[in-house]
């Protein structure tokens, strides 16, 4: 996985606005990982380094001038003495004040030395508001009184403020002059209208038709603005009448900003208050593009409603979310949900089922980096490679404000997948809205837009899945981590889902929040390890840093092609075969590979099937990834164990890695082949993907060469819990009846080159060979784990 370009750049890469620091040792305990992640994902701070020029200030307020506010106006002679801008008045004691009442005394001034001024200026740039301890330390170092240092900083801040106000006033005067000139030119043009056709004076009557059209358009825009302002006032808690009542005809290049409520998190475990003055000074106004149709106005309205629903679902516990008696999962109370929310995309279609889930986890990434990842379609797909088959941004309604993603709205298309041929790919067209609720607190919400397009008359197709307000709320934590609360809420057509997977999907496990959070945690942990300069324990130190990146990039491509072959997504153009000699639950597809340097040319055949096994997912994963047991199911091992010759860790768990295997029983005819294998496991499931590779090509990759030209066709396994019971072994009641506990859904898939000519015809023998291979592999796995039917 490239993780936003890391694998494409030998000097390291970044995620969005996050600064990634290399050469950080990675420890195997989570405390050290948290400290390291704080350096990896800390966003650059904001600093103010204003250095106004002293020479251009005239006789105004001088920089560095210190005086006691209780002393009256200086005489011109005293002003001349302190003209360097570094003078300070001695303090007046109580006795001296009594004596001053009796006789006049000229106040003494002390000029600061250049060294003192330099020290004071240096500290001011770093800290304009020093505390008492800093002032005391500086006064001792500069041989000044604490009061002198205090007055110097007070005056310095006053002078800085004055200069900023002068600069702002100058800009405002220029803008005012510009508007006056523009107003005068418009008035002059209205007094002397010119005909656009002949260039002569225009008759007022000729403008009546155009004026009528403008008035109609102005009335329509005003009505639309009133409706949007009324919606936004719900979030602000106050009416926006100032915008709606004083509307004028639109000027060219005018921008309209709509204020949206400022919601925020007060802490990690507190509820989310909704109020107009909560947010710590973060601007929450939403930039709105100039209205150019009813559809875009509806998108804005939908985005605000979806964001409100997501935030409430993320922070509300019972009675909206209740704990399930089986497994302790959170289950949505649909009656309470109906009372709390109005359906923002219409009622549920007939025959559709609802799945809803919520999950909270801590992730090694800061909020800015995660938001940038979610708002970029390519980075989003790279972060969730086994869940997103394909995605794209189809339109950008708003790009955000002030160079940030706050207020960004975009339309997206995605194909979401569960790695099994028995579960169809979910295609969704949705709106994604990002908003900053407070400092370090962001929310990103998705909601389907198919209903809006039906209302607006746009062409639509039959929808098999609708995405209700779903997404995540991200909150920065002090140690560089982030707390992520993920909500998934979907309505889908169950008719095309195999009965094996229906309990998994209806429980919210298959496409649910737990799987999103688990994948995010694993991918971020992998990125933290890759950015560490310390080679993890167990890795082969002979592989260079560039070689590790090349191998990981090759493994990323291998896993992506495996997923596309299992789910038949539109990444490749597959043709499904309906052969009579193929088992019922085996899906066989074919495609042509032409002009693709990453694949061998010819006819590629893909076969995949899914079965249930009465074995825990952990046991099944450990069996399939163990190179010493590979001969029990893999015909490529030639009946002997495999030897691991290279290992790259991708997580703290030893099972998350990329490895290079070689058969211990190799003969001279097979001496040029190795097996590249990637294994990964998290709470949502596990993967074992492998492909035969050429030894000379892998030597180039391990030396840091380009992996795009290594031809491979992947095969492998996907393992997920069956979703029917808590994990555990198979038990018996004593009467011979076994109790199904902790079973696994295993998907087996192969991609094989059956002919090196893309124009060749597919034979029945090739289809039978692939079908026999997949059936034989499943039977060998069942026999090895003693779970035959």
N, C-alpha and C positions, 0 to 999 in steps of 0.2 A: 504494500500500500504506500502511496506516495505522500499521504498526509499533507496535502497542500503544497506539494512540490519538494518535500524533503529528499525523496529518493532521486529527484532529478537534478539536485544541486549538491555537489560534493562539499560545499562550504556550509551546508545547513540551510534550512528553510524556515518559514514562519507560517503561522496560522492567523490570517487576518491581521488584526491590530496587535496581536500578542508578540512579544519579543522572546525568541527562543535562544537560550544561551547554551552553547556546546561546552564540552570538556567538564562535565559535572559527573562525579562518580555516583553510581547507582547502587544502593544497598538493597538487600533482600528484605529488610523489615520496613513496614509501612511508614514508620516515623521518619526514617531517613528519606524515603520516597517523597513524603510530604514536603520536607525541607528543600529537597532538590527541585520539586515541581514548583515551589514558590519562585525559584530563580528562573525556571523555564518559561512560565506563563505570566510573569509580572508585566503588566502594561506600563509603558513609559509614563512617568508622572508629568504633570504640568508645572512649568516654572515660569516666573516672571522676571525677566532680565532687562528692564528698561533703563537705559543710560542716556538721559537727556543731556544736551550740550549746555555747558555753563556760559560759554562765550556769547551766545545769542540771546541772553535773557535781558539785556539792557539794565535798567535801574529797578527792575521788579524784584521779586523774592529771590534771594541768593541761595545756592546750594551749600549745605554744610554750615549755615549760620545758626548759632545757638544763642538764645537769650531767654531770660526769665520773663514769663508772661505778666508778672506783677509790676514790672518796671515800665515807665511811661515811654512815650515816643522818643527816639534818639534825635539828637541834634545832627545837623549836617556834618559837623566836625567829627562826631562819633561814628557816623555812617562811613565817612571817609577812612577812619582808622580800621574799620572792620571790612573793608572792601574786598578782601581776599575770600570772604565767605567761610572763614574758619575761626572766627572769634567767639569768645564765650565770656559772659559776665560773671564776676565773682559773686558768690552768695552773700547775703546781708544778714548778719546775726541780729538777735533781739537787742543787744546793747548798742550795736551800730545804728539800729533803726531809731532808738531813742535819741542818740546823738544827732542823727540826721534831722530830727524834728527841730533841734536847736540851731544847727548851722548847716548850710549847704555843703555837700561834699561830692566831688566829681567821681563817678563810678569808674572803677578800673576794669579794663578789658584785657583778656589774655588771648593772644593769637595761637591757634593750633599749629603745630609743626607739620610739614608735609608728610612725615611718617605717620603721625597721628591721624591725619585726614585719610591716608591710604588704608590704614587699619579699619577705621570707621566705615569707609565706603565698602571695603571688602566684606565686612560682616553684614552691612545693610543689604548687599546683593543676595546673601545667603538667607538672612533672617531679618526682615524689616521690623519685626516686633520681638526683640530679645526680652527674655525674662530677667528677673532681678539677679539671678545667679550669673547670667551671661554679662549683664551690665557691670556687676561687681568685678568679675574677672577681667573685663576689658579695661575698666578704670584703673585697676592695679597695674596692668601691663603698659598702659599709656601714661601713667602718672597723672591721672585726672580724677576729679571727684565724680562719684556716682551720679550726682545730680547733673553735672555737665554732660555726661554720656546720655542720660535720659533726655535732657532738653535737645541735644543734637539730633537724636533719632526722631523726636516729636517734630522738630522743624523740618527734618529731611522728608518725613512722610507728608507733611503739609505742602512742601514745595513740589513733591512728586504729584500730589493730587491736583495742585493748581495747574501744573503744566499739562496734565491729562485733560483737565477741564478746558484749558485754552485750546488744546488741539481739537477736542470735540466741538467746541463752539465754532472754531474755524471751519470745520467740516459742515456743521449745520448751516452756517452762514452761506457757504458755497452752494449747498443744496437748496437753500431758500432762494438765493439769487437765481439759480437755474429754474426753479419752479415758477418764480415771478416772470422770468423771460418767456417760459413756455406758455404761461397763462396769458400774457400780453399778446403773443403771436396767435393763440387760439381766438382771443377776442377780436383781433384785427381780421382774422380770416372769416369770423362769423359776420363782421360788419360788411365785408366786401366779398361775398361768395363768388366763386368763379366756376363757370361751366366746364366740366371735364371733357366735353366733346369739342366745343368750339374755342375754348379759352377766353371767352368774353364774360361779361357780368351775367350771373345766373339769376333767374326769376324765382322768387320764393315759392311760387306755385309748383315749380318743377321738382322741388325737394319733398313735396308732401308724401309721395309714395314711399320714398326711401325712409323718411322720418317715421312713417307708419310701421314699416318693417322693424326699424330699430326699437320703437316703443314696444312692439310685441315681443321681440327678443329680450329686451330689458325686463319686461314683466315676467317672462318665463324664468330668466336667471334669478330674479329676486325671489320668486316662489321656491325655487330649488335651494337657494341659500337659506331661506327661512326654515325649510324642512331640515337641512343639515345642522343649522344652528340649534334648533330645538332638540335634535338628537344629542348633540355635544353638550348641551346644557345639563343633561341628566348626569353626565360624568363630572362636570365642574361644580354642580350644586348651586349654580346661579345662572340667570338668563343671559343670553348674548344679544340683547336687544340693540346694543350700539352698532353691531355689524349689520343687523337685518333692517333697521329702520332708516339708516342714513346711506342707503345704497345709491351709487351714482352710475351713469353709463360707463361701461368698462373702457379703460384706457389701454393702449397697446402695451404688451410686456408687463402687465400688472400681475402681481402675485397675491394670492389670498391665503392666509394662514388661519387654520381652524384650531382653536384650543381644545384639547382633550384632557380629561381628568387626570390627576397625578396620583396614581395608586402606588403603594410601596410596601415593602416588608419592613417591619420594625425589628425583627430578629429571626434567628434560625427556627425557633419553635413557636413564635407568636402568630396570631391570625393576621390577615392582610387587610388593614383598614382602607376604606374607600373614602377619600376626603379631598377637598380642594387644596389643602395646605400641607399635604404630606408628600415628602419626596426629597427633602434636603436641598432644595434649590435647583433640582434638575429640571430643565425645560421639557415639558411633555406636550408641546403643541405639535399638531400633525399637519405637515405641508400638504396641501391639496392641489392637484393639477387643475388648470382652468377647465371648467365643465365643458365637455364636448359630447355629451350623450347621457341618456338615462342610466345606461349600464354602469358607467364608472361611478356615478353617484350611489348606485346600489351596492357596488363593491365596497365603498367607504362605509356605508351603513352596516353591511354585513361584517366587515372587519372589526368595527367597534363592538358590535353585539357578541361576536365570537370571542374577542379578547376578554370581555366582561365574564362570559360563561367559563372560559378556561381558568381564569384567576380564582373565581369562586369555587370551582371544582377542585382546584389544587390546594386550597387552604381550608375547605370545610370538611369536617370529619362526620361523625354521626349526627343526624340520621341519614345524611346523604350517602355516606360510605359505611358499610357494616362489615364486620369480620365474618368470613365463612368458617363453618365448623370443621370443614375438611381442608387442612393445610394452612388455615389462618389467613388466606388471601382476602384482600379487600374487594367487596362486591358492591356494585352500584344499586342503590335503592331506587328503582324506576318510578315508584309512586312519588317519592320525595322530589326526584328530579323533575317530574312533570309539574309539581307545585311550584318549584323554584324558577324554572326557565320556560320561556316561550320558544317553540321550535323555530330556529332562525333560518332553516332551509326547508321548511314544510314538514308535513306529516310523513311517517315512515311508509314506504311503498308496501303494497300487499305482498305477503310471502317472504319479506325480508326479516332477518334476525338481527338482534342488537348484541354487540360485544363491547364491554367497557372494563377498563382496568386503570389502576394508578400505582405508581412505584416511585420511591424516593431513594436516592443514592448519592454518595460522595464520589466526585470524579477529579482526576488530576488534570484540571484545565481551568482557566479563569473564564469569567462570563463573557468578556469581549471576544476571546478566541473562539469560544463555542458559538456565539451569535454569528460571527463571520463565517464559520463552517456551515451553519444551518442555512444562511441566506445565500450561499454560493452553491449552485446545484452540483457542480463537479466535486467540490469538497464534501458536500453532504453524502454523495454516493460513495466516495472513498472512505468516509468514516463508517458507513454501514454497508460494506460490500456484499454481504450475504442476504441482506434484506431488501436492498434497492437494486433492481435489475437495470433500470434505465430511468433517467430523469432529465428535465430541461426546464428552463424558465421561458415561458411563452410571451410574457408582457410585464413591463415594470410600470405600475401605477404611480408609485412614489419611491424615490431612491433614498429617502431619509433626510435628516437635517444636520447641518453643520459638519458634514463629512462623516457622520456616524450613521448607524443603522436604525436609530430611533425614528419611528414613524414610517419605516420602509414597508411598502405593500407591493407584492408581485404575484403574478399568476404563474402556476407551475403545473407540469404534467409529470406523473411518476408511475412506474410499474413496480409494485411491491410484491415480494415473493416469499414463499415458504418452500424450502428445498425438498419438494416431493412432486412427482408427476401426477399425484392424485388430488392436488390442490391447485386450482387455476390461479394465474397471476391476477392481481388486483390492479386495474388501471383506474387512476383517479386524476381528475382535473380539479385543482383546488387553489384557493387564495392563501398566501402566507403573509402574515402581518407581524412585524417586530416592534416592540415598544419597551422603552426603559422606564421602569416604575420608580426607581430610586437609585442612588449611587451604588453601583455594583449589583443591581437587581434588574433583570431583563425577563421578558416573556416573549415567546414565539408561538403563534397559533396558526393552525391550518383549518380550513373549512371548505367543503366542496362547493362548486359554483355551477353545477349542472342545472339546478333548479332556477337560478337567475337567468341562465341562457335560454331556458325554455320560456320564461316569462318575457324576455326581451325579443323573442322570435328568432334567436340564432340557431343554426342547425345543430342538432344533438343526436347522439346515438343511445342505444339502450344502456343504461347504467346498471352494473352488477354490484357496485360498491359505492357507498356514500360516506364521506368523512365528516362527521359532526365535529364541533370545535375540539380539536386535539392539539397537543404540543407539550411544551415544557416551560417551567419557570425556573430560572437559574439565579442563584444568589452566591456571591463571592464569600469565601471563608478566609479567616486571617492567615492561614498557613499556605495560601496559594491554591488550595483546592476550591471546588465549587459544590454547592448543594443543589442537586437537580431533582425537581419534582415533575414527573412525566405523566401525562394523562392521554389515554387512547380511547376514543369513542367512535365506533363505526357501525353502520348498518350494511348488511350484505345479503346476497342471494345464496342460500345454502344448497340449492338443488344440484349444483355441479360439483359439490365437495363430496369426496368419498366418505363412507360411514366411519372408516377408521379415524379420520381426522375431525369429524364433527364435534366430539366432546372437547378436543383441544382448542378449536376455534371459538366455540360458544363460551368457554371458560375464560377467554381473553389471554391465553398463553401463547397461541400460535403467532398472532400479530400484535400482541399486547405490550403494555408499558414495560413489563419486566424484561422482555427481550431487547427493547430499545436501550434501556439503561445498562443492562449487562454487556451488550455489544459496545456501548460508548465507554464503559469502564475498561474493558479489555483493550480497545484500540488506543485509548489515552495512555494506559500503562505501557503498551508496546512502544508508543512514541517516546515516552520518558526514557525507556531503556535504550532506544536507538540513539537518542541525543546524548547519552552518557558516554564519556571518554573511557570509562572503565569497562573492560570486557567482562560480561557476566560469567559466573562460575559455570563451567561445562561447555562454554563456547570454544571453538578451535581458534587459537590465537594466530594460526598461520594465515587466516583470511584477513585481508586488509579492510580498512573502513570502506573504501570504494567497492571492494568485492562484496562486502556485506550488503551494501545498498543495491548492487546489481542483482544479487541472489534474491533479495526481498522483493525487488520489482518484478523479477521473473515469476516468483511464487504468487505475487498479487495477480498477475495476468493469468496464471494457471487456475487459480481459484475462481476468478471471474468467469473464465470460459467453462469451468465445471458447472457453476450455477446456471449459466445461460443454457447449457445442454440439459440440465435436469428440469428446469421450469419452462422451457420453450418460449422464452421472452423474445422480444423483437430485436435483441442485440444481434442475432443471426437469423437468417431466413431459413426456417426449418420446414420440411415437408413431412407430414405425419403419414406413416404407413399402416394400412389395415390388412395385415397378413393373417391368414387363417391358422398358420402354424405357430403363432406367437401366443404366449399365455395371456389371460384376460387382463391382469393387472400390470403387464409390462407394456410400456409405451416405447415404440421404435420410431425414430425420425431420421431423416437424411438431409444432407445439404452438400453443396459444392464449395470447395475451398480453392479459390483462384486468386493469385496475386497477393497473397498474405504471407509476408516473410516469417510470421510467428507460427505458421502451421504448415504441415506438409501438403502439397497440392494433390487434389484428387477428390474422391467421394468419401465423405465422413458419415459414419453411421453412429447414432447415439441410441442407447437402450437404457431405460431406467425403470425401477420398480420400488415399491415400499411395502414393508412387512412389519407386523408386530411381533416382538420377541419378549418373553417373560424374564427379561434380564434388566438390571438397573442400567441407566445410561452411562454411569461411571465405569462399571465393569466392562461394558461393550466397547467403550472408547479405549480403555487401557489395553484390551485384547487386540484391537485393530491397529493401534499405533505402535505396538511392540514389535520391533524388527526381528526379535528372536523367535516370535510365534508367527511370523508372516507366512511361512511355508505351509501353515495349516489351512490357508484360504487362497493364497496368491499363486497362480500358475507360473508367474514370471520369476519366482524364487528358485525354480528348478529343484524343489524338494528339500532345500537346505535353508539355514537361517541367513538373514541379511546382516550386513555389517555397516554401522554408521561411520562415515568418513568425514563428515562435516556437520556442524550443529550451530545454529544461530537462535538464541533465545529471544522470544517475543513477549515474555511475561514472567512473573514470579513462579507461576505453575510450570513445572517441567514439560507439561503437555503442550504448552503454547510455544511452538518453535517451527523453524524451517530446517530440514536436514537433507543430507545427501547420502543415499544408501547404495551399497554394492553387494551383489550376491557372493556369498562365500563359496558357492559351488559353481563358479563361472568356468566355462570352457573357452577354448581359443576362439570359437565362433561368436561368442558374446562378450568379448573383452572390450568392446567399444561402447557399451551401454551402462548407464547409471540410472538411478531413480531419484527424482526430486520429489520431496514430500513436505507438505505443510499440514500441521495439526494445530487445532485450537479448541478451547473449551471454556464455557462460561455458564451462568445460571440458565440461559436460554437454550442451550444445546451445544453440540460439538461437531467438528468436521475432521475428516482424514482425507486429504486430496493428494494424489500422486500422478506422476507422468514419467515415462522413460525419456531420458535425454542423452545426447551424444557426449562422450568424454571430451573430445577436443573443444566442443562448444562451451562446455561447462568450465574448462580451464580458462577460457577467455573471460567468462563471466566472473569467476572467482578472483581474477586479476583486475577487476574493475571495468571490463569491457561492456559494450552495449548488449543488453539481453533481448532486445526487440527482434533479433534475427535468429534466436534459438527456437526451432520448430518443436512443438509439443502438442499432444492431445491428452487432456486430463481424464482421469477416472477417480472414483473414490466413494466415500460414504458420508451421509449426514445422519446424525443421531439427535433426537429430541425426546423429552418425556412424553408419555402418552396422555397425560392430563387427566387421568381418571382416579388416581389415588396418590397418597404420599409415597415418596421414595422408600424403597426397602426391598428385601428379598422375597421370593415366592414362599408362601407358607401353606401349611396343610391343617385341616380341622381334625385329623385323626381318623376320619372315615374314608380316606382315599380321595376326598374332594379337595383339589388345590384352590387356593385363593389368590386371585390376580392382584399383585401389589408391586408398584414401582416398575411397570413395564416400559419398553422403549419402542419408538417408531424408527425403524432403520430404512434409509433410502440407499439403494445401491445403483450406481450409474457408471457406464462405460462409454467412451468415445473411441472409435477404431477407424483407421483408414482401410477401407475395403478395396479400393482401387486407386492407383496413382494417376489415372486419367480422368479429369473432370467431366469429359464427355461420355464416359463409359456407362453402361447400363447396370443397374443393381440386380444382382442375382438372388434367387430364393435361397441358395446355399449360404450366402453371406448373412442373410437375416436369421436363418436357423443357427448359424454359428454363434452370433451375438446372443440370441435367446438362450442357447444352451450354456454359454459362458456365464450369464447372469444368474440362471437357475442353479448351476453347479456351485457358484460362489456362495449363494444364500444357503444351500444345503450344507456346504462345508462349515460355514459359520455356526449354523444350528448344531451340527454334530460336535464341533469343538467346544461349544458352550453347554452341551448336553440339554438342549431345549428343542429337540425335534418334535414336530407336530404329532 
